[in-house]
Amino acid sequence: MALLALLALPLIGVFGLLIFKSRWIAVAVSALTVVMTVIIGRYPELLSFFTSISLPSFAVTPLGLLMLILTSVIVLAIVLASDDSPGFLAIILGIQAALFGVFCAQNGLLFYMFWELTLIPAFFMILGWGTGDKVRIAIRFLLYNLVGSFALLTVILYLFLQTHSFAFTDWMAAPLPLASQVWVLIGLFVAFGIKLPLVPFHRWQPETYECLPRSGSMLFSGLLSKLGVYGMLMLMVPLVPHALLVYRPIVLGIVVMSVLYASLVALAETGFKRIVATVSIAHGSLLAAGIFALTPMGIQGSIAQIVAHSLVVAALFLCEPRIRSHFYLGALFLVVLGSIGLPLTIGFIGEFLILLGISQFSLVYAGLAGISVILGAWAMLTLYQSVQSSTEGTYEFSFSEDIVVITLIAAIYILGIFPSVVLI
């Protein structure tokens, strides 16, 4: 019952926005989803209270619960800081509902259905509210993601033919031979690598973030990109453990090169959004490196970095340089410090554990990833310096934007001091 209510609530908000055209409906629904996800985390027995209408295809795992709470918090931050139209906010709530479905699905068919449902409104968001050459950018975004969707669907159908079931539990119990695991690994790597994205599947991302309005960039970078990481943790690691162990040097090498490449490109980029987008590719690749190191510390670091990157990148796009004030510059500086993984931030916890986890497998890969982290930090500090010396016009933050910025910054540092809150 609780899960059904949680999945339905954003959809109710969508219809409310389309009918009554009031931004406060989005605010109320987003705030209520935060309360509900926290209550579900605190009182998990609510999930099975009404057993007569429970759905076995939906469940909340510890990772799924973390993603539900993170999604609710970021969406609330977006809505509070947004001055967008009711139609745009309706798309955001529609994507939130689809994300909830992905994070609760324990069935491959439902997982794929909700996965696709995040793509459709995202496409129309770019097409309807993007800037510049938005039609070409929207089509490019769609084509890249359709390739990933086709790869995911192929894997799902193959696993169904092998197990005659769409249930994740049946998939995990099926003893796939190494050759089959390799093909499943390749298919899932393409599907999740495009969504994250990893190099060389990244070409759609920078221009998409640049094209979107601020709220859209926060949503894409803070939440939609995390679908790739979630899929890696939820499906790749448990489904193809033997193939990952055998081919770990190759897979991890590809991902570490993705971190290094994106960090170098970020140093050559210009423009606030493009730099943040390219650094996000490096951070996302580092997340994947922690997972494919296949060490407990690496995986824990990746989970911490999911939260860190979502909070940081949402705050960065919210602090897009449209204001010349001490508050803005100070806020941006604190967020940049969180982005580069300063001690006492959650980003430091994530990066440290990831690098430690990689080093347990290969010191060479850990060294390359460490160099990439330094290059990414250099890019972010250069970005701040360019903003500080900018002569752009002013833009006054609203009170709600001030509150959101302060809250996101507080979360970055409080979770850095108490990281056990997000570690599973």
C-alpha positions in Angstrom: 0.0 0.0 0.0 2.8 2.4 0.9 4.7 1.7 -2.3 1.6 2.1 -4.4 0.8 5.4 -2.8 4.4 6.6 -3.3 4.4 5.6 -7.0 1.0 7.2 -7.5 1.7 10.5 -5.7 3.8 12.2 -8.4 1.2 11.2 -11.0 -1.5 12.8 -9.0 0.7 15.9 -8.9 1.0 15.8 -12.7 -2.8 15.9 -13.2 -3.1 18.5 -10.5 -0.6 20.8 -12.2 -2.3 20.3 -15.6 -5.7 21.1 -14.2 -5.1 23.9 -11.6 -1.8 25.4 -13.0 -0.4 26.1 -9.6 3.3 25.7 -8.7 2.3 25.0 -5.1 0.8 21.7 -6.1 4.3 20.6 -7.2 5.8 21.9 -4.0 3.3 20.1 -1.9 3.6 16.8 -3.8 7.4 16.9 -3.7 7.5 17.7 0.0 5.0 14.8 0.7 7.2 12.3 -1.3 10.2 13.3 0.9 8.2 12.6 4.0 6.9 9.3 2.7 10.3 8.0 1.6 11.8 8.9 5.0 8.9 7.2 6.8 9.3 4.1 4.6 12.9 4.0 5.5 12.2 4.4 9.2 9.3 2.0 9.3 9.8 -0.6 6.6 7.0 -2.7 8.1 4.6 -0.3 6.4 5.5 -1.9 3.1 3.9 -5.2 4.1 1.1 -3.9 6.3 -1.6 -4.5 3.7 -0.4 -7.9 2.5 -3.6 -8.5 0.5 -2.7 -5.9 -2.1 1.0 -6.2 -2.0 2.8 -6.6 -5.3 5.7 -9.1 -5.5 7.1 -7.3 -8.5 7.8 -4.2 -6.4 10.0 -4.0 -3.3 12.4 -1.6 -1.7 16.0 -2.8 -1.3 18.5 -0.7 0.8 20.0 0.8 -2.4 16.5 1.4 -3.8 15.5 3.2 -0.6 18.5 5.4 -0.8 17.7 6.3 -4.4 14.0 7.0 -3.5 15.0 9.4 -0.8 17.7 11.1 -2.9 15.2 11.4 -5.8 12.6 13.0 -3.5 15.1 15.5 -2.0 16.5 16.6 -5.4 13.1 17.0 -7.0 11.9 19.1 -4.0 15.0 21.2 -4.4 14.3 21.7 -8.1 10.7 22.6 -7.6 11.4 25.0 -4.7 14.1 26.8 -6.8 12.1 26.8 -10.0 10.1 29.5 -11.6 9.2 27.3 -14.5 5.7 26.8 -16.0 3.2 24.2 -14.6 3.7 22.1 -17.7 7.5 21.9 -17.1 6.9 21.0 -13.5 4.4 18.3 -14.6 7.2 16.7 -16.7 9.5 16.8 -13.7 6.9 15.0 -11.5 6.3 12.5 -14.3 10.0 11.7 -14.5 10.0 11.3 -10.7 7.2 8.8 -10.9 9.1 6.8 -13.5 12.3 6.9 -11.4 10.4 5.6 -8.4 9.2 2.7 -10.6 12.8 1.9 -11.6 14.0 1.9 -8.0 11.2 -0.3 -6.8 10.9 -2.8 -9.7 12.0 -6.3 -8.9 10.9 -7.6 -12.3 12.8 -7.1 -15.6 9.8 -6.2 -17.6 8.6 -3.5 -15.2 12.2 -2.3 -14.8 12.4 -1.8 -18.6 9.0 -0.2 -18.8 9.8 2.5 -16.1 13.3 2.9 -17.6 11.7 3.9 -20.9 9.1 6.1 -19.2 12.0 8.3 -18.0 13.1 8.8 -21.6 9.9 10.0 -23.1 9.2 13.1 -20.9 13.0 13.9 -20.9 12.9 14.0 -24.7 9.9 16.4 -24.7 11.5 18.5 -22.0 14.5 19.2 -24.3 12.2 19.7 -27.3 9.8 22.0 -25.5 12.0 24.0 -23.2 15.5 23.7 -24.6 17.4 26.5 -26.2 19.6 26.7 -29.3 19.6 23.8 -31.7 17.2 21.9 -29.5 15.6 19.7 -32.1 18.9 18.3 -33.2 20.0 17.9 -29.5 16.7 16.2 -28.6 17.0 13.7 -31.5 20.6 13.0 -30.7 19.7 12.4 -27.0 16.9 10.1 -28.1 19.0 8.1 -30.6 21.8 7.5 -28.1 19.4 6.4 -25.4 17.4 4.2 -27.8 20.6 2.3 -28.5 21.0 1.7 -24.8 17.3 0.7 -24.4 17.7 -1.8 -27.3 20.7 -3.3 -25.6 18.9 -3.5 -22.2 15.8 -5.1 -23.9 17.9 -7.6 -25.6 19.5 -8.7 -22.3 16.1 -8.9 -20.6 14.6 -11.1 -23.4 17.7 -13.3 -23.3 17.4 -13.8 -19.6 13.7 -14.5 -19.9 14.4 -17.2 -22.5 17.0 -18.8 -20.1 14.9 -18.6 -17.0 11.2 -18.3 -18.2 10.8 -15.6 -15.7 11.2 -11.8 -15.5 11.8 -11.9 -11.7 15.2 -10.6 -10.6 15.5 -13.4 -8.0 15.1 -16.0 -10.7 17.7 -14.3 -12.8 20.2 -14.2 -10.0 19.7 -17.9 -9.3 20.2 -19.0 -12.9 23.7 -20.4 -13.4 24.8 -18.7 -16.6 27.9 -20.1 -18.3 30.8 -17.6 -18.8 30.2 -17.1 -22.5 26.6 -16.1 -21.8 27.7 -13.8 -18.9 30.1 -12.0 -21.3 27.3 -11.2 -23.7 25.0 -10.1 -20.9 27.9 -8.0 -19.5 28.4 -6.3 -22.9 24.7 -5.5 -23.3 24.3 -4.1 -19.8 27.6 -2.1 -20.1 26.3 -0.4 -23.2 22.9 0.3 -21.8 24.1 1.7 -18.5 27.2 3.3 -20.0 25.0 5.4 -22.3 22.8 6.5 -19.4 25.6 7.5 -17.0 27.4 8.3 -19.5 30.8 6.8 -19.9 33.3 7.6 -22.7 32.7 6.8 -25.6 29.0 7.0 -25.1 29.0 10.6 -23.8 28.7 12.8 -26.9 25.0 13.5 -26.2 25.5 14.8 -22.7 27.4 18.2 -22.6 25.2 19.8 -25.3 22.0 18.4 -23.6 22.9 19.9 -20.3 23.8 23.2 -22.0 20.5 23.3 -23.9 18.3 22.7 -20.9 17.0 25.3 -18.5 18.6 25.2 -15.1 15.9 23.0 -13.5 16.3 20.5 -16.4 20.1 20.4 -16.0 19.7 19.7 -12.3 17.3 16.8 -13.0 19.3 15.2 -15.8 22.7 15.4 -13.9 21.4 14.9 -10.4 19.0 12.0 -11.0 18.6 10.6 -14.6 22.4 9.9 -14.9 22.2 7.9 -11.7 20.0 5.3 -13.4 23.2 3.9 -15.0 25.0 3.5 -11.7 21.9 2.0 -10.1 21.6 -0.6 -13.0 25.3 -1.5 -12.6 24.9 -2.1 -8.8 21.4 -3.7 -9.1 21.9 -5.9 -12.1 25.4 -6.1 -13.5 27.3 -7.1 -10.4 24.9 -9.8 -9.2 24.0 -11.1 -12.7 27.5 -11.6 -14.2 30.0 -11.9 -11.3 32.2 -14.5 -13.1 32.5 -12.5 -16.3 33.3 -9.3 -14.3 36.0 -11.1 -12.3 37.6 -12.6 -15.4 37.4 -9.4 -17.5 37.9 -6.9 -14.6 41.2 -5.5 -15.9 39.6 -4.7 -19.2 36.3 -3.3 -17.9 38.0 -1.3 -15.1 40.6 -0.1 -17.6 38.0 1.3 -20.0 36.2 3.1 -17.1 39.4 4.6 -15.7 40.4 5.8 -19.1 36.9 7.4 -19.3 37.7 9.3 -16.0 41.0 10.5 -17.3 39.7 11.5 -20.7 36.8 13.5 -19.3 39.0 15.2 -16.8 41.4 16.3 -19.5 38.6 17.5 -21.7 37.1 19.5 -18.8 40.3 21.6 -18.7 39.8 22.6 -22.3 36.1 23.3 -22.1 34.6 26.8 -21.9 31.2 27.9 -20.5 29.8 27.1 -17.0 27.4 24.3 -18.0 29.8 22.5 -20.4 32.5 22.4 -17.8 30.2 21.1 -15.1 28.8 18.6 -17.6 32.2 17.3 -18.6 33.4 17.1 -15.0 30.2 15.1 -14.3 31.2 12.6 -16.9 34.5 12.2 -15.0 32.7 11.8 -11.7 30.2 9.3 -13.2 33.1 7.3 -14.6 34.8 7.3 -11.2 31.6 5.9 -9.7 31.6 3.1 -12.2 35.3 2.5 -11.5 34.5 2.0 -7.8 31.9 -0.6 -8.7 34.0 -2.5 -11.2 36.9 -2.7 -8.8 34.6 -5.3 -7.2 35.9 -4.5 -3.7 33.6 -3.7 -0.7 35.3 -0.3 -0.2 35.0 0.6 -3.9 31.3 -0.2 -3.9 30.7 1.7 -0.7 32.6 4.6 -2.1 30.4 4.6 -5.2 27.3 4.6 -3.2 28.5 7.6 -1.2 29.6 9.3 -4.4 26.1 8.9 -5.9 24.7 11.1 -3.1 27.7 13.4 -3.2 27.5 14.1 -6.9 23.7 14.5 -6.9 23.9 17.1 -4.2 26.9 18.9 -5.6 25.8 19.0 -9.3 22.3 20.2 -8.3 23.8 23.0 -6.3 26.3 23.9 -9.0 23.6 24.3 -11.6 21.5 26.3 -9.1 24.5 28.6 -8.6 24.9 29.1 -12.4 26.7 32.5 -12.6 23.9 35.0 -13.0 24.6 37.0 -9.8 27.5 39.2 -8.6 27.2 39.0 -4.8 29.2 37.8 -1.9 26.5 35.3 -1.1 26.6 33.7 -4.5 30.4 33.6 -4.7 30.7 32.2 -1.2 28.0 29.5 -1.9 29.6 28.6 -5.2 33.0 28.3 -3.5 31.6 25.9 -0.9 30.0 23.8 -3.6 33.2 23.7 -5.6 35.1 22.5 -2.5 32.5 19.7 -2.2 32.9 18.9 -5.9 36.7 18.4 -5.6 36.3 16.2 -2.5 37.6 18.4 0.3 37.9 16.6 3.6 34.7 16.9 5.7 32.5 16.7 2.6 30.6 13.6 1.4 32.6 13.9 -1.8 35.8 13.2 0.0 34.3 10.1 1.6 33.2 8.7 -1.8 36.4 9.5 -3.7 38.7 8.2 -0.9 36.8 4.9 -0.6 36.7 4.5 -4.4 40.4 5.1 -4.8 41.2 2.8 -1.8 38.9 0.1 -3.4 40.6 0.4 -6.8 44.1 0.2 -5.2 43.2 -3.1 -3.6 43.0 -4.5 -7.2 45.5 -2.3 -9.0 47.8 0.5 -7.9 48.3 1.6 -11.5 44.6 2.0 -12.0 44.3 3.8 -8.7 47.1 6.1 -9.6 45.4 7.0 -12.9 42.1 7.6 -11.2 43.9 9.7 -8.6 45.5 11.9 -11.3 42.0 12.3 -12.9 40.6 13.5 -9.6 43.3 16.1 -9.4 42.6 17.2 -13.0 38.9 17.5 -12.2 39.6 19.6 -9.2 41.8 21.8 -11.3 39.0 22.3 -13.8 36.5 23.2 -11.1 38.9 25.7 -9.4 39.6 27.2 -12.8 35.8 27.5 -13.3 35.4 29.3 -10.0 38.2 31.7 -10.8 36.6 32.5 -14.2 33.3 33.1 -12.5 34.9 35.3 -9.9 36.5 37.5 -12.5 33.3 37.6 -14.7 31.6 40.8 -15.5 28.2 39.3 -16.2 25.0 41.0 -15.2 23.2 40.5 -11.9 20.4 38.1 -11.1 18.8 38.2 -7.6 18.1 34.9 -5.9 14.6 34.5 -4.5 14.2 33.5 -0.8 13.3 29.9 -1.8 16.5 29.7 -3.9 18.5 30.9 -1.0 17.1 28.2 1.3 17.7 25.5 -1.3 21.3 26.5 -1.9 22.0 26.7 1.9 20.3 23.3 2.5 22.2 21.5 -0.3 25.5 22.9 1.0 24.7 21.9 4.5 23.9 18.4 3.4 27.2 18.1 1.5 29.1 18.9 4.7 26.9 17.2 7.3 27.0 13.9 5.4 30.8 14.3 5.1 30.9 14.4 8.9 28.3 11.6 9.3 28.7 9.4 6.2 27.2 6.3 7.8 23.8 7.8 7.0 24.2 7.0 3.3 26.5 4.0 3.5 24.7 0.7 3.0 
